[in-house]
Amino acid sequence: MALHILNAAPGAQAITNCLHQLSKGEPVVLLGDATYAAIAGCETLHTLQTAGAQLFALQDDAQLRGVIDKLDTGVSVIGLPEFVVLTEESPVQYSWF
């Protein structure tokens, strides 16, 4: 199982590239501008959910962008300690920018 770390705004080519490598059930951590994709109703969010991604948003980044209260209920909000655990549990990691 691979961990996908996504740091690209909705609509970016990096999201398409991530989707090509993503297997159902794999975790995707949305950080930086990718936290905008976690907003309820976002087309990118729907695409990631349809692909079967297990979605996480980094709390600090969502708060800094003012979207923490707009996140979809299907996205788990995590802090840095949980992010570190995900990286420790995943032997393969991909970063998408």
N, C-alpha and C positions, 0 to 999 in steps of 0.2 A: 504494500500500500504506500502510495506517495502522498506527500504533503505539498499542496500548491499554495504559494504565498503570492497574492495578487496585489499589486500596487499600481493600478492604472484606472483612470476614470472610465465610466461607462462609455461604450462606443469605441474604445481603443483597440487596436489590433492585438494587443497583448491578451485581451480577454478571449478573442477567437483562437489564438494560439494555445491558450490554457485549455479551452474546451476540446481541442484536438487531442490533447494528452490525458485528459481527465477520464478516469474510470468511475463507474457508479459507486457511490459510498465513500469516495476519497474526500478528505478534508480540504477545504479552501479557506484560507485566512485572508480576509479583506482588510487591508490597512492603507494608510495614506488616502489618496483620492478614490481608491476602490471602495471605501466605506459608503460613498454615494450610491453604489450599486446595491447596498443593503436596505435602501429606503423602500418601504412598502409600495408596490405598484410599479417599480422600476422594471423595464423590459429586460435589462441585463440580469437582474435578480431572477426573473421568471425563467430565463434561459439556463442559468446555473442550476436552479431547482429542478428543471425538467431533465437536465443531464444527470441528476442524482447526486449532486455535490452535498457534502455535509458542510454547512456554511457557518463561519465564525467571523465576527467583526471585532477589531481591536477597540476597546472602550475609549482609550485616550484619544485615538484618532477620530472616532465618531463624535466625541464631545467637542474637540477642537473645531470640527467642521459644522457644529450645530445641528447634527442629524440624529443624535442619540435617542430622542423621543419619537423619531419618525421611522425607526428600523422595523422591518418585518418581523413578526413573531417567530418565523422559521429560522431566523439567524440568531445564533448564540453569541452573546456579548461576553468577551473574555478580556482579562488583563494580561500583563506581561508574564506572570508566573504560569498561567494556563498555556500561553503561547510557547513558552519554553518546554513545557511537558509535551505538547504536540510535536515539537521538533525532535525531542528525545525519543518519542515513540515511532517516528517515521524514518526508516533507513534511507529513503530516497526523498529529496526535496527539490522542488522547482520554484524559481522566483520569476515572476512575470511582471515586467515594467513597461 
